[in-house]
């Protein structure tokens, strides 16, 4: 994806983006099947938000817009921590007897 973006190859960039989002959809399907506390829609939303932020940070980096790249990286971090909390919460709900409150 980065190589296509650097080359400004819109066809390859579009294909890479489509495959990236398809992979996120596959992961969301897998995770929602593994834990009933993770809806596919919620997991897919988190994954797609993460991909959008990562794309935004990458574009800023390629444009050498360091202020935006750093700001977006902070958003990525916050969103990743939220996603980790949501996944952890689902595990705790699925196996409550293995966790003490």
C-alpha positions, 0 to 999 in steps of 0.5 A: 500500500505504501509503495503504491501511494509513494508511486501515486499508482491509484489502481494499485493503491485501490487494490491494496486498500480493498484487500486491507479492508477485506482482511479486516472483515475476515478478522472481524468475522473470525473474532465474532465467531470466537466470542459471542460478546464481540459483534461482527459489526462492532469489531469491523467498525473498530478495525476500519477506524484503525485502518482509516487512522493508519492511512491518515498517518501514512499519508501525512508522513509521505507528505512530510506533514509531521504535525499531522502525522504525530497527532494522528499517531496519538489518535491511533494509540488511543483507538488501539487502547480502546480496541484492546479494552473492548477485546479484553472486556469480551474475554472477561465476559466470556470467561468470568470464572477465570477473572476476579473483580 
